[in-house]
Amino acid sequence: MTDTPQTTDDPDAPPPGPTPFERLGGEPGVRALVDRFYDLMDLEPAYAGIRVLHPSSLDGSRDKLHWFLCGWLGGPNHYIERFGHPRLRARHLPFAIGISERDQWMACMIQAMEERAIDPAFAQRLAESFFGTADWMRNKGG
């Protein structure tokens, strides 16, 4: 997800430039994005369809998404250290997730990124990556 192309002959070398995790401001930046995402989910009627899939307290969900995103964005692997491989689809199978839920999740995350003033080009790249994962979570028609 970095903007700087790899310039080394070593294919295992990390790419130069900041990781997406660093571009978001590290753990505080990822936490702020996650917190805004769940604040919006809790407050906005447009996201009621995904809110009902969560427990009454969003504290655990906030932590898990924060821990997951830290590693997914190139930072510390807090989620894996606590729970092992994310197995995202398997962990989401108990919840009915269709196109509507996917689209609400995406709209909520896009709004959170906009409100956190994430660079629009970077936010677009993140949204494209989020969409691939959100679409893969679907387990019901419609």
A tleap script that builds the chain and sets N, CA, C and O, in Angstrom:
source leaprc.protein.ff14SB
mol = sequence {
  NMET THR ASP THR PRO GLN THR THR ASP ASP
  PRO ASP ALA PRO PRO PRO GLY PRO THR PRO
  PHE GLU ARG LEU GLY GLY GLU PRO GLY VAL
  ARG ALA LEU VAL ASP ARG PHE TYR ASP LEU
  MET ASP LEU GLU PRO ALA TYR ALA GLY ILE
  ARG VAL LEU HIE PRO SER SER LEU ASP GLY
  SER ARG ASP LYS LEU HIE TRP PHE LEU CYS
  GLY TRP LEU GLY GLY PRO ASN HIE TYR ILE
  GLU ARG PHE GLY HIE PRO ARG LEU ARG ALA
  ARG HIE LEU PRO PHE ALA ILE GLY ILE SER
  GLU ARG ASP GLN TRP MET ALA CYS MET ILE
  GLN ALA MET GLU GLU ARG ALA ILE ASP PRO
  ALA PHE ALA GLN ARG LEU ALA GLU SER PHE
  PHE GLY THR ALA ASP TRP MET ARG ASN LYS
  GLY CGLY
}
set mol.1.N position { 0.795 -1.199 0.000 }
set mol.1.CA position { 0.000 0.000 0.000 }
set mol.1.C position { 0.834 1.259 0.000 }
set mol.1.O position { 0.283 2.360 -0.017 }
set mol.2.N position { 2.140 1.131 0.018 }
set mol.2.CA position { 2.947 2.347 0.028 }
set mol.2.C position { 2.983 2.958 -1.355 }
set mol.2.O position { 2.781 2.276 -2.359 }
set mol.3.N position { 3.238 4.241 -1.393 }
set mol.3.CA position { 3.279 4.970 -2.660 }
set mol.3.C position { 4.642 4.889 -3.333 }
set mol.3.O position { 4.750 5.162 -4.528 }
set mol.4.N position { 5.678 4.523 -2.598 }
set mol.4.CA position { 7.029 4.519 -3.128 }
set mol.4.C position { 7.358 3.147 -3.689 }
set mol.4.O position { 7.221 2.153 -2.977 }
set mol.5.N position { 7.793 3.058 -4.963 }
set mol.5.CA position { 8.113 1.747 -5.523 }
set mol.5.C position { 9.361 1.166 -4.873 }
set mol.5.O position { 10.240 1.892 -4.410 }
set mol.6.N position { 9.414 -0.163 -4.853 }
set mol.6.CA position { 10.575 -0.850 -4.295 }
set mol.6.C position { 11.755 -0.643 -5.238 }
set mol.6.O position { 11.616 -0.801 -6.451 }
set mol.7.N position { 12.926 -0.286 -4.683 }
set mol.7.CA position { 14.091 0.015 -5.526 }
set mol.7.C position { 15.252 -0.927 -5.263 }
set mol.7.O position { 16.355 -0.685 -5.754 }
set mol.8.N position { 15.043 -1.967 -4.524 }
set mol.8.CA position { 16.121 -2.898 -4.222 }
set mol.8.C position { 15.960 -4.168 -5.047 }
set mol.8.O position { 14.866 -4.479 -5.519 }
set mol.9.N position { 17.053 -4.896 -5.214 }
set mol.9.CA position { 16.985 -6.165 -5.933 }
set mol.9.C position { 16.540 -7.298 -5.029 }
set mol.9.O position { 16.247 -8.391 -5.514 }
set mol.10.N position { 16.483 -7.063 -3.726 }
set mol.10.CA position { 16.070 -8.081 -2.772 }
set mol.10.C position { 14.540 -8.108 -2.690 }
set mol.10.O position { 13.946 -7.179 -2.143 }
set mol.11.N position { 13.884 -9.158 -3.224 }
set mol.11.CA position { 12.421 -9.185 -3.218 }
set mol.11.C position { 11.828 -9.309 -1.816 }
set mol.11.O position { 10.644 -9.034 -1.624 }
set mol.12.N position { 12.637 -9.721 -0.832 }
set mol.12.CA position { 12.136 -9.849 0.533 }
set mol.12.C position { 12.327 -8.576 1.353 }
set mol.12.O position { 11.853 -8.496 2.487 }
set mol.13.N position { 13.009 -7.591 0.799 }
set mol.13.CA position { 13.235 -6.340 1.522 }
set mol.13.C position { 11.932 -5.562 1.603 }
set mol.13.O position { 11.162 -5.536 0.643 }
set mol.14.N position { 11.680 -4.925 2.750 }
set mol.14.CA position { 10.462 -4.116 2.839 }
set mol.14.C position { 10.555 -2.922 1.901 }
set mol.14.O position { 11.642 -2.384 1.687 }
set mol.15.N position { 9.435 -2.509 1.345 }
set mol.15.CA position { 9.476 -1.354 0.445 }
set mol.15.C position { 9.850 -0.089 1.214 }
set mol.15.O position { 9.500 0.059 2.385 }
set mol.16.N position { 10.559 0.814 0.555 }
set mol.16.CA position { 10.905 2.073 1.224 }
set mol.16.C position { 9.661 2.941 1.401 }
set mol.16.O position { 8.630 2.718 0.766 }
set mol.17.N position { 9.781 3.904 2.252 }
set mol.17.CA position { 8.675 4.832 2.463 }
set mol.17.C position { 7.778 4.370 3.591 }
set mol.17.O position { 7.906 3.246 4.076 }
set mol.18.N position { 6.876 5.232 4.006 }
set mol.18.CA position { 6.014 4.908 5.141 }
set mol.18.C position { 4.987 3.828 4.791 }
set mol.18.O position { 4.492 3.758 3.667 }
set mol.19.N position { 4.687 3.002 5.770 }
set mol.19.CA position { 3.621 2.009 5.607 }
set mol.19.C position { 2.272 2.721 5.740 }
set mol.19.O position { 2.217 3.845 6.238 }
set mol.20.N position { 1.207 2.091 5.309 }
set mol.20.CA position { -0.116 2.684 5.549 }
set mol.20.C position { -0.356 2.944 7.041 }
set mol.20.O position { -0.973 3.942 7.413 }
set mol.21.N position { 0.140 2.033 7.889 }
set mol.21.CA position { 0.037 2.211 9.339 }
set mol.21.C position { 0.688 3.530 9.753 }
set mol.21.O position { 0.109 4.302 10.517 }
set mol.22.N position { 1.888 3.781 9.248 }
set mol.22.CA position { 2.586 5.026 9.572 }
set mol.22.C position { 1.866 6.230 8.974 }
set mol.22.O position { 1.786 7.280 9.611 }
set mol.23.N position { 1.349 6.090 7.773 }
set mol.23.CA position { 0.634 7.206 7.133 }
set mol.23.C position { -0.604 7.605 7.915 }
set mol.23.O position { -1.003 8.770 7.901 }
set mol.24.N position { -1.214 6.643 8.598 }
set mol.24.CA position { -2.397 6.958 9.410 }
set mol.24.C position { -2.029 7.534 10.773 }
set mol.24.O position { -2.907 7.964 11.520 }
set mol.25.N position { -0.746 7.546 11.099 }
set mol.25.CA position { -0.312 8.099 12.380 }
set mol.25.C position { -0.050 7.050 13.433 }
set mol.25.O position { -0.116 7.335 14.629 }
set mol.26.N position { 0.249 5.828 12.998 }
set mol.26.CA position { 0.543 4.761 13.953 }
set mol.26.C position { -0.678 4.354 14.754 }
set mol.26.O position { -1.817 4.548 14.327 }
set mol.27.N position { -0.423 3.790 15.916 }
set mol.27.CA position { -1.536 3.286 16.734 }
set mol.27.C position { -2.550 4.364 17.105 }
set mol.27.O position { -3.750 4.093 17.068 }
set mol.28.N position { -2.115 5.588 17.464 }
set mol.28.CA position { -3.122 6.610 17.783 }
set mol.28.C position { -4.012 6.950 16.577 }
set mol.28.O position { -5.214 7.166 16.735 }
set mol.29.N position { -3.429 6.995 15.390 }
set mol.29.CA position { -4.209 7.304 14.192 }
set mol.29.C position { -5.183 6.195 13.834 }
set mol.29.O position { -6.328 6.459 13.466 }
set mol.30.N position { -4.725 4.950 13.943 }
set mol.30.CA position { -5.611 3.811 13.667 }
set mol.30.C position { -6.733 3.777 14.701 }
set mol.30.O position { -7.891 3.547 14.353 }
set mol.31.N position { -6.395 4.004 15.962 }
set mol.31.CA position { -7.419 4.011 17.021 }
set mol.31.C position { -8.444 5.105 16.777 }
set mol.31.O position { -9.641 4.882 16.962 }
set mol.32.N position { -7.993 6.288 16.364 }
set mol.32.CA position { -8.919 7.391 16.100 }
set mol.32.C position { -9.869 7.038 14.953 }
set mol.32.O position { -11.059 7.347 15.016 }
set mol.33.N position { -9.350 6.395 13.911 }
set mol.33.CA position { -10.201 5.980 12.791 }
set mol.33.C position { -11.216 4.941 13.255 }
set mol.33.O position { -12.402 5.046 12.941 }
set mol.34.N position { -10.761 3.951 13.991 }
set mol.34.CA position { -11.655 2.898 14.489 }
set mol.34.C position { -12.713 3.493 15.419 }
set mol.34.O position { -13.891 3.149 15.325 }
set mol.35.N position { -12.297 4.373 16.302 }
set mol.35.CA position { -13.259 4.979 17.223 }
set mol.35.C position { -14.309 5.787 16.471 }
set mol.35.O position { -15.492 5.734 16.805 }
set mol.36.N position { -13.881 6.536 15.458 }
set mol.36.CA position { -14.871 7.309 14.692 }
set mol.36.C position { -15.807 6.372 13.936 }
set mol.36.O position { -17.009 6.625 13.862 }
set mol.37.N position { -15.269 5.299 13.380 }
set mol.37.CA position { -16.073 4.304 12.671 }
set mol.37.C position { -17.184 3.766 13.593 }
set mol.37.O position { -18.353 3.740 13.209 }
set mol.38.N position { -16.813 3.345 14.794 }
set mol.38.CA position { -17.819 2.786 15.702 }
set mol.38.C position { -18.732 3.853 16.294 }
set mol.38.O position { -19.893 3.567 16.587 }
set mol.39.N position { -18.238 5.075 16.476 }
set mol.39.CA position { -19.118 6.168 16.910 }
set mol.39.C position { -20.207 6.393 15.868 }
set mol.39.O position { -21.384 6.528 16.205 }
set mol.40.N position { -19.807 6.431 14.602 }
set mol.40.CA position { -20.781 6.629 13.528 }
set mol.40.C position { -21.761 5.461 13.465 }
set mol.40.O position { -22.963 5.666 13.295 }
set mol.41.N position { -21.259 4.256 13.600 }
set mol.41.CA position { -22.130 3.078 13.551 }
set mol.41.C position { -23.169 3.153 14.665 }
set mol.41.O position { -24.320 2.759 14.475 }
set mol.42.N position { -22.770 3.647 15.799 }
set mol.42.CA position { -23.652 3.729 16.957 }
set mol.42.C position { -24.664 4.866 16.835 }
set mol.42.O position { -25.762 4.783 17.385 }
set mol.43.N position { -24.297 5.926 16.114 }
set mol.43.CA position { -25.123 7.140 16.078 }
set mol.43.C position { -25.987 7.301 14.829 }
set mol.43.O position { -27.089 7.843 14.907 }
set mol.44.N position { -25.508 6.846 13.703 }
set mol.44.CA position { -26.175 7.141 12.436 }
set mol.44.C position { -27.197 6.064 12.074 }
set mol.44.O position { -26.847 4.887 11.995 }
set mol.45.N position { -28.456 6.451 11.852 }
set mol.45.CA position { -29.481 5.474 11.457 }
set mol.45.C position { -29.126 4.715 10.162 }
set mol.45.O position { -29.571 3.585 9.965 }
set mol.46.N position { -28.339 5.328 9.300 }
set mol.46.CA position { -27.967 4.678 8.034 }
set mol.46.C position { -27.149 3.410 8.263 }
set mol.46.O position { -27.040 2.578 7.362 }
set mol.47.N position { -26.572 3.250 9.458 }
set mol.47.CA position { -25.730 2.091 9.746 }
set mol.47.C position { -26.387 1.124 10.736 }
set mol.47.O position { -25.718 0.265 11.310 }
set mol.48.N position { -27.694 1.271 10.929 }
set mol.48.CA position { -28.414 0.426 11.886 }
set mol.48.C position { -28.337 -1.054 11.512 }
set mol.48.O position { -28.333 -1.916 12.391 }
set mol.49.N position { -28.278 -1.348 10.230 }
set mol.49.CA position { -28.219 -2.740 9.786 }
set mol.49.C position { -26.952 -3.454 10.224 }
set mol.49.O position { -26.983 -4.661 10.467 }
set mol.50.N position { -25.850 -2.747 10.330 }
set mol.50.CA position { -24.631 -3.392 10.824 }
set mol.50.C position { -24.497 -3.232 12.339 }
set mol.50.O position { -23.847 -4.045 12.997 }
set mol.51.N position { -25.104 -2.198 12.882 }
set mol.51.CA position { -25.025 -2.012 14.341 }
set mol.51.C position { -25.659 -3.187 15.068 }
set mol.51.O position { -25.141 -3.636 16.090 }
set mol.52.N position { -26.792 -3.698 14.543 }
set mol.52.CA position { -27.496 -4.793 15.214 }
set mol.52.C position { -26.704 -6.101 15.198 }
set mol.52.O position { -27.021 -7.025 15.947 }
set mol.53.N position { -25.688 -6.185 14.360 }
set mol.53.CA position { -24.853 -7.380 14.312 }
set mol.53.C position { -23.801 -7.393 15.417 }
set mol.53.O position { -23.108 -8.393 15.606 }
set mol.54.N position { -23.682 -6.288 16.146 }
set mol.54.CA position { -22.660 -6.123 17.175 }
set mol.54.C position { -23.281 -6.216 18.573 }
set mol.54.O position { -24.487 -6.030 18.729 }
set mol.55.N position { -22.467 -6.502 19.578 }
set mol.55.CA position { -22.982 -6.508 20.952 }
set mol.55.C position { -23.396 -5.107 21.401 }
set mol.55.O position { -23.041 -4.115 20.766 }
set mol.56.N position { -24.142 -5.036 22.493 }
set mol.56.CA position { -24.614 -3.727 22.960 }
set mol.56.C position { -23.450 -2.785 23.266 }
set mol.56.O position { -23.526 -1.593 22.970 }
set mol.57.N position { -22.389 -3.304 23.848 }
set mol.57.CA position { -21.181 -2.501 24.051 }
set mol.57.C position { -20.237 -2.760 22.880 }
set mol.57.O position { -19.978 -3.909 22.524 }
set mol.58.N position { -19.733 -1.694 22.292 }
set mol.58.CA position { -18.818 -1.816 21.152 }
set mol.58.C position { -17.349 -1.850 21.582 }
set mol.58.O position { -16.462 -1.866 20.729 }
set mol.59.N position { -17.084 -1.862 22.862 }
set mol.59.CA position { -15.701 -1.806 23.332 }
set mol.59.C position { -14.844 -2.939 22.774 }
set mol.59.O position { -13.751 -2.691 22.266 }
set mol.60.N position { -15.320 -4.166 22.861 }
set mol.60.CA position { -14.564 -5.309 22.345 }
set mol.60.C position { -14.372 -5.234 20.843 }
set mol.60.O position { -13.302 -5.562 20.330 }
set mol.61.N position { -15.406 -4.803 20.140 }
set mol.61.CA position { -15.311 -4.662 18.685 }
set mol.61.C position { -14.291 -3.594 18.312 }
set mol.61.O position { -13.518 -3.768 17.370 }
set mol.62.N position { -14.292 -2.500 19.045 }
set mol.62.CA position { -13.311 -1.429 18.806 }
set mol.62.C position { -11.891 -1.968 18.953 }
set mol.62.O position { -11.034 -1.741 18.098 }
set mol.63.N position { -11.659 -2.682 20.047 }
set mol.63.CA position { -10.313 -3.207 20.280 }
set mol.63.C position { -9.905 -4.183 19.186 }
set mol.63.O position { -8.798 -4.094 18.653 }
set mol.64.N position { -10.785 -5.108 18.850 }
set mol.64.CA position { -10.430 -6.123 17.852 }
set mol.64.C position { -10.155 -5.510 16.484 }
set mol.64.O position { -9.202 -5.907 15.812 }
set mol.65.N position { -10.979 -4.544 16.060 }
set mol.65.CA position { -10.715 -3.917 14.761 }
set mol.65.C position { -9.410 -3.121 14.823 }
set mol.65.O position { -8.622 -3.152 13.878 }
set mol.66.N position { -9.180 -2.419 15.913 }
set mol.66.CA position { -7.936 -1.668 16.065 }
set mol.66.C position { -6.738 -2.613 15.974 }
set mol.66.O position { -5.803 -2.359 15.216 }
set mol.67.N position { -6.765 -3.690 16.735 }
set mol.67.CA position { -5.653 -4.631 16.731 }
set mol.67.C position { -5.455 -5.234 15.352 }
set mol.67.O position { -4.325 -5.370 14.885 }
set mol.68.N position { -6.561 -5.599 14.696 }
set mol.68.CA position { -6.460 -6.188 13.364 }
set mol.68.C position { -5.876 -5.187 12.371 }
set mol.68.O position { -4.937 -5.505 11.641 }
set mol.69.N position { -6.434 -3.978 12.345 }
set mol.69.CA position { -5.978 -2.986 11.364 }
set mol.69.C position { -4.520 -2.593 11.564 }
set mol.69.O position { -3.815 -2.326 10.591 }
set mol.70.N position { -4.063 -2.554 12.801 }
set mol.70.CA position { -2.643 -2.238 13.019 }
set mol.70.C position { -1.768 -3.179 12.198 }
set mol.70.O position { -0.889 -2.716 11.471 }
set mol.71.N position { -1.986 -4.465 12.296 }
set mol.71.CA position { -1.190 -5.440 11.544 }
set mol.71.C position { -1.474 -5.409 10.060 }
set mol.71.O position { -0.547 -5.483 9.253 }
set mol.72.N position { -2.731 -5.300 9.685 }
set mol.72.CA position { -3.132 -5.303 8.271 }
set mol.72.C position { -2.525 -4.114 7.530 }
set mol.72.O position { -2.251 -4.196 6.332 }
set mol.73.N position { -2.320 -3.027 8.236 }
set mol.73.CA position { -1.775 -1.808 7.632 }
set mol.73.C position { -0.247 -1.732 7.706 }
set mol.73.O position { 0.347 -0.745 7.271 }
set mol.74.N position { 0.387 -2.764 8.252 }
set mol.74.CA position { 1.839 -2.796 8.283 }
set mol.74.C position { 2.462 -2.461 9.611 }
set mol.74.O position { 3.672 -2.252 9.690 }
set mol.75.N position { 1.661 -2.404 10.661 }
set mol.75.CA position { 2.172 -2.129 11.998 }
set mol.75.C position { 2.261 -3.409 12.816 }
set mol.75.O position { 2.359 -4.500 12.255 }
set mol.76.N position { 2.229 -3.284 14.132 }
set mol.76.CA position { 2.349 -4.456 15.003 }
set mol.76.C position { 1.159 -5.410 14.847 }
set mol.76.O position { 0.029 -4.985 14.608 }
set mol.77.N position { 1.438 -6.689 14.985 }
set mol.77.CA position { 0.423 -7.732 14.811 }
set mol.77.C position { -0.298 -8.049 16.121 }
set mol.77.O position { -0.290 -9.192 16.578 }
set mol.78.N position { -0.910 -7.053 16.713 }
set mol.78.CA position { -1.586 -7.234 18.003 }
set mol.78.C position { -2.676 -8.303 17.936 }
set mol.78.O position { -2.803 -9.117 18.851 }
set mol.79.N position { -3.452 -8.303 16.871 }
set mol.79.CA position { -4.552 -9.263 16.770 }
set mol.79.C position { -4.011 -10.691 16.740 }
set mol.79.O position { -4.480 -11.552 17.483 }
set mol.80.N position { -3.032 -10.936 15.885 }
set mol.80.CA position { -2.466 -12.281 15.754 }
set mol.80.C position { -1.828 -12.725 17.070 }
set mol.80.O position { -1.945 -13.888 17.455 }
set mol.81.N position { -1.164 -11.814 17.751 }
set mol.81.CA position { -0.557 -12.148 19.044 }
set mol.81.C position { -1.597 -12.579 20.064 }
set mol.81.O position { -1.319 -13.421 20.918 }
set mol.82.N position { -2.797 -12.006 19.980 }
set mol.82.CA position { -3.842 -12.319 20.956 }
set mol.82.C position { -4.704 -13.511 20.543 }
set mol.82.O position { -5.090 -14.323 21.383 }
set mol.83.N position { -5.002 -13.613 19.253 }
set mol.83.CA position { -6.017 -14.576 18.808 }
set mol.83.C position { -5.542 -15.545 17.741 }
set mol.83.O position { -6.292 -16.445 17.362 }
set mol.84.N position { -4.330 -15.393 17.246 }
set mol.84.CA position { -3.867 -16.230 16.145 }
set mol.84.C position { -4.328 -15.662 14.808 }
set mol.84.O position { -4.713 -14.496 14.719 }
set mol.85.N position { -4.288 -16.484 13.782 }
set mol.85.CA position { -4.676 -16.048 12.437 }
set mol.85.C position { -6.075 -15.435 12.476 }
set mol.85.O position { -6.962 -15.968 13.142 }
set mol.86.N position { -6.281 -14.319 11.767 }
set mol.86.CA position { -7.582 -13.652 11.826 }
set mol.86.C position { -8.777 -14.500 11.358 }
set mol.86.O position { -9.872 -14.363 11.904 }
set mol.87.N position { -8.585 -15.366 10.364 }
set mol.87.CA position { -9.698 -16.188 9.863 }
set mol.87.C position { -10.976 -15.343 9.757 }
set mol.87.O position { -12.028 -15.724 10.270 }
set mol.88.N position { -10.867 -14.205 9.091 }
set mol.88.CA position { -11.959 -13.237 9.071 }
set mol.88.C position { -13.294 -13.821 8.619 }
set mol.88.O position { -14.314 -13.631 9.282 }
set mol.89.N position { -13.288 -14.523 7.506 }
set mol.89.CA position { -14.563 -15.041 7.006 }
set mol.89.C position { -15.162 -16.032 7.993 }
set mol.89.O position { -16.361 -15.972 8.268 }
set mol.90.N position { -14.367 -16.930 8.525 }
set mol.90.CA position { -14.873 -17.908 9.488 }
set mol.90.C position { -15.424 -17.225 10.732 }
set mol.90.O position { -16.458 -17.633 11.262 }
set mol.91.N position { -14.741 -16.191 11.197 }
set mol.91.CA position { -15.193 -15.499 12.406 }
set mol.91.C position { -16.474 -14.701 12.162 }
set mol.91.O position { -17.200 -14.392 13.106 }
set mol.92.N position { -16.753 -14.369 10.908 }
set mol.92.CA position { -17.953 -13.599 10.593 }
set mol.92.C position { -19.112 -14.469 10.111 }
set mol.92.O position { -20.209 -13.953 9.898 }
set mol.93.N position { -18.904 -15.762 9.933 }
set mol.93.CA position { -19.978 -16.642 9.446 }
set mol.93.C position { -21.225 -16.652 10.322 }
set mol.93.O position { -22.319 -16.806 9.780 }
set mol.94.N position { -21.129 -16.496 11.637 }
set mol.94.CA position { -22.355 -16.493 12.447 }
set mol.94.C position { -23.273 -15.294 12.174 }
set mol.94.O position { -24.420 -15.281 12.619 }
set mol.95.N position { -22.783 -14.305 11.456 }
set mol.95.CA position { -23.552 -13.091 11.197 }
set mol.95.C position { -24.000 -13.054 9.740 }
set mol.95.O position { -23.209 -13.315 8.834 }
set mol.96.N position { -25.261 -12.732 9.523 }
set mol.96.CA position { -25.792 -12.642 8.163 }
set mol.96.C position { -25.264 -11.371 7.513 }
set mol.96.O position { -25.666 -10.266 7.876 }
set mol.97.N position { -24.366 -11.533 6.557 }
set mol.97.CA position { -23.741 -10.400 5.885 }
set mol.97.C position { -24.021 -10.512 4.393 }
set mol.97.O position { -23.560 -11.435 3.722 }
set mol.98.N position { -24.781 -9.559 3.898 }
set mol.98.CA position { -25.096 -9.496 2.483 }
set mol.98.C position { -24.594 -8.196 1.883 }
set mol.98.O position { -23.754 -7.510 2.465 }
set mol.99.N position { -25.107 -7.874 0.735 }
set mol.99.CA position { -24.696 -6.655 0.039 }
set mol.99.C position { -25.016 -5.415 0.872 }
set mol.99.O position { -24.201 -4.496 0.951 }
set mol.100.N position { -26.192 -5.384 1.491 }
set mol.100.CA position { -26.589 -4.226 2.287 }
set mol.100.C position { -25.624 -3.999 3.457 }
set mol.100.O position { -25.208 -2.869 3.715 }
set mol.101.N position { -25.275 -5.077 4.158 }
set mol.101.CA position { -24.358 -4.957 5.293 }
set mol.101.C position { -22.964 -4.556 4.817 }
set mol.101.O position { -22.304 -3.720 5.435 }
set mol.102.N position { -22.525 -5.156 3.718 }
set mol.102.CA position { -21.223 -4.772 3.151 }
set mol.102.C position { -21.216 -3.283 2.821 }
set mol.102.O position { -20.276 -2.567 3.168 }
set mol.103.N position { -22.264 -2.826 2.153 }
set mol.103.CA position { -22.316 -1.433 1.729 }
set mol.103.C position { -22.417 -0.469 2.915 }
set mol.103.O position { -21.845 0.620 2.876 }
set mol.104.N position { -23.142 -0.865 3.969 }
set mol.104.CA position { -23.208 -0.022 5.169 }
set mol.104.C position { -21.840 0.055 5.839 }
set mol.104.O position { -21.414 1.127 6.268 }
set mol.105.N position { -21.150 -1.091 5.928 }
set mol.105.CA position { -19.824 -1.101 6.544 }
set mol.105.C position { -18.898 -0.171 5.767 }
set mol.105.O position { -18.169 0.630 6.352 }
set mol.106.N position { -18.939 -0.289 4.445 }
set mol.106.CA position { -18.077 0.548 3.608 }
set mol.106.C position { -18.424 2.027 3.755 }
set mol.106.O position { -17.529 2.861 3.894 }
set mol.107.N position { -19.699 2.355 3.724 }
set mol.107.CA position { -20.111 3.758 3.843 }
set mol.107.C position { -19.679 4.331 5.195 }
set mol.107.O position { -19.237 5.477 5.279 }
set mol.108.N position { -19.809 3.536 6.234 }
set mol.108.CA position { -19.405 3.981 7.574 }
set mol.108.C position { -17.896 4.220 7.624 }
set mol.108.O position { -17.444 5.226 8.171 }
set mol.109.N position { -17.117 3.298 7.053 }
set mol.109.CA position { -15.662 3.464 7.067 }
set mol.109.C position { -15.235 4.649 6.198 }
set mol.109.O position { -14.342 5.405 6.581 }
set mol.110.N position { -15.857 4.815 5.044 }
set mol.110.CA position { -15.527 5.954 4.182 }
set mol.110.C position { -15.845 7.261 4.892 }
set mol.110.O position { -15.056 8.204 4.837 }
set mol.111.N position { -16.999 7.326 5.562 }
set mol.111.CA position { -17.347 8.536 6.312 }
set mol.111.C position { -16.336 8.776 7.435 }
set mol.111.O position { -15.926 9.913 7.670 }
set mol.112.N position { -15.940 7.714 8.121 }
set mol.112.CA position { -14.946 7.865 9.204 }
set mol.112.C position { -13.626 8.390 8.641 }
set mol.112.O position { -13.002 9.261 9.248 }
set mol.113.N position { -13.192 7.873 7.489 }
set mol.113.CA position { -11.941 8.353 6.893 }
set mol.113.C position { -12.064 9.814 6.487 }
set mol.113.O position { -11.132 10.593 6.687 }
set mol.114.N position { -13.208 10.194 5.915 }
set mol.114.CA position { -13.409 11.597 5.540 }
set mol.114.C position { -13.376 12.500 6.768 }
set mol.114.O position { -12.736 13.552 6.755 }
set mol.115.N position { -14.063 12.088 7.820 }
set mol.115.CA position { -14.114 12.913 9.031 }
set mol.115.C position { -12.771 12.975 9.749 }
set mol.115.O position { -12.503 13.930 10.478 }
set mol.116.N position { -11.935 11.979 9.552 }
set mol.116.CA position { -10.584 11.986 10.125 }
set mol.116.C position { -9.609 12.718 9.205 }
set mol.116.O position { -8.415 12.792 9.498 }
set mol.117.N position { -10.109 13.257 8.097 }
set mol.117.CA position { -9.312 14.056 7.153 }
set mol.117.C position { -8.120 13.274 6.603 }
set mol.117.O position { -7.020 13.810 6.470 }
set mol.118.N position { -8.351 12.012 6.288 }
set mol.118.CA position { -7.305 11.209 5.656 }
set mol.118.C position { -7.180 11.676 4.207 }
set mol.118.O position { -8.182 11.918 3.533 }
set mol.119.N position { -5.948 11.800 3.743 }
set mol.119.CA position { -5.693 12.222 2.370 }
set mol.119.C position { -6.635 11.472 1.421 }
set mol.119.O position { -6.678 10.243 1.452 }
set mol.120.N position { -7.389 12.191 0.578 }
set mol.120.CA position { -8.389 11.535 -0.265 }
set mol.120.C position { -7.840 10.423 -1.168 }
set mol.120.O position { -8.491 9.391 -1.329 }
set mol.121.N position { -6.671 10.613 -1.751 }
set mol.121.CA position { -6.112 9.566 -2.616 }
set mol.121.C position { -5.757 8.323 -1.797 }
set mol.121.O position { -5.997 7.197 -2.231 }
set mol.122.N position { -5.193 8.532 -0.627 }
set mol.122.CA position { -4.856 7.416 0.258 }
set mol.122.C position { -6.131 6.743 0.760 }
set mol.122.O position { -6.204 5.515 0.809 }
set mol.123.N position { -7.128 7.532 1.132 }
set mol.123.CA position { -8.405 6.982 1.594 }
set mol.123.C position { -9.060 6.146 0.497 }
set mol.123.O position { -9.668 5.115 0.784 }
set mol.124.N position { -8.942 6.579 -0.746 }
set mol.124.CA position { -9.507 5.817 -1.868 }
set mol.124.C position { -8.819 4.456 -1.988 }
set mol.124.O position { -9.476 3.438 -2.206 }
set mol.125.N position { -7.507 4.445 -1.845 }
set mol.125.CA position { -6.765 3.176 -1.906 }
set mol.125.C position { -7.152 2.267 -0.755 }
set mol.125.O position { -7.317 1.061 -0.938 }
set mol.126.N position { -7.296 2.840 0.424 }
set mol.126.CA position { -7.737 2.048 1.565 }
set mol.126.C position { -9.138 1.504 1.331 }
set mol.126.O position { -9.412 0.337 1.613 }
set mol.127.N position { -10.029 2.356 0.812 }
set mol.127.CA position { -11.409 1.920 0.557 }
set mol.127.C position { -11.440 0.763 -0.433 }
set mol.127.O position { -12.225 -0.171 -0.267 }
set mol.128.N position { -10.605 0.813 -1.448 }
set mol.128.CA position { -10.562 -0.285 -2.411 }
set mol.128.C position { -10.123 -1.582 -1.734 }
set mol.128.O position { -10.676 -2.646 -2.011 }
set mol.129.N position { -9.144 -1.497 -0.863 }
set mol.129.CA position { -8.701 -2.685 -0.128 }
set mol.129.C position { -9.770 -3.156 0.851 }
set mol.129.O position { -10.038 -4.353 0.951 }
set mol.130.N position { -10.376 -2.224 1.567 }
set mol.130.CA position { -11.459 -2.588 2.483 }
set mol.130.C position { -12.599 -3.269 1.734 }
set mol.130.O position { -13.173 -4.242 2.221 }
set mol.131.N position { -12.925 -2.756 0.547 }
set mol.131.CA position { -14.048 -3.327 -0.201 }
set mol.131.C position { -13.798 -4.794 -0.531 }
set mol.131.O position { -14.702 -5.619 -0.403 }
set mol.132.N position { -12.594 -5.122 -0.950 }
set mol.132.CA position { -12.292 -6.511 -1.276 }
set mol.132.C position { -12.549 -7.428 -0.088 }
set mol.132.O position { -13.123 -8.507 -0.235 }
set mol.133.N position { -12.122 -6.992 1.080 }
set mol.133.CA position { -12.334 -7.799 2.286 }
set mol.133.C position { -13.806 -7.799 2.687 }
set mol.133.O position { -14.351 -8.849 3.027 }
set mol.134.N position { -14.450 -6.647 2.651 }
set mol.134.CA position { -15.862 -6.569 3.023 }
set mol.134.C position { -16.721 -7.430 2.099 }
set mol.134.O position { -17.659 -8.086 2.552 }
set mol.135.N position { -16.406 -7.428 0.825 }
set mol.135.CA position { -17.173 -8.242 -0.123 }
set mol.135.C position { -16.956 -9.723 0.141 }
set mol.135.O position { -17.880 -10.523 0.000 }
set mol.136.N position { -15.749 -10.087 0.519 }
set mol.136.CA position { -15.424 -11.489 0.812 }
set mol.136.C position { -16.169 -11.985 2.056 }
set mol.136.O position { -16.370 -13.190 2.207 }
set mol.137.N position { -16.579 -11.085 2.944 }
set mol.137.CA position { -17.301 -11.459 4.153 }
set mol.137.C position { -18.745 -11.846 3.871 }
set mol.137.O position { -19.391 -12.468 4.714 }
set mol.138.N position { -19.260 -11.488 2.704 }
set mol.138.CA position { -20.678 -11.783 2.415 }
set mol.138.C position { -20.941 -13.285 2.491 }
set mol.138.O position { -20.182 -14.097 1.962 }
set mol.139.N position { -22.035 -13.628 3.163 }
set mol.139.CA position { -22.413 -15.021 3.313 }
set mol.139.C position { -23.906 -15.253 3.120 }
set mol.139.O position { -24.426 -16.324 3.436 }
set mol.140.N position { -24.584 -14.239 2.600 }
set mol.140.CA position { -25.999 -14.377 2.259 }
set mol.140.C position { -26.273 -13.596 0.984 }
set mol.140.O position { -25.552 -12.650 0.667 }
set mol.141.N position { -27.276 -13.971 0.276 }
set mol.141.CA position { -27.642 -13.254 -0.949 }
set mol.141.C position { -28.280 -11.913 -0.606 }
set mol.141.O position { -28.818 -11.713 0.482 }
set mol.142.N position { -28.200 -11.002 -1.574 }
set mol.142.CA position { -28.851 -9.701 -1.434 }
set mol.142.C position { -28.298 -8.782 -0.495 }
set mol.142.O position { -28.811 -7.674 -0.340 }
savepdb mol mol.pdb
quit
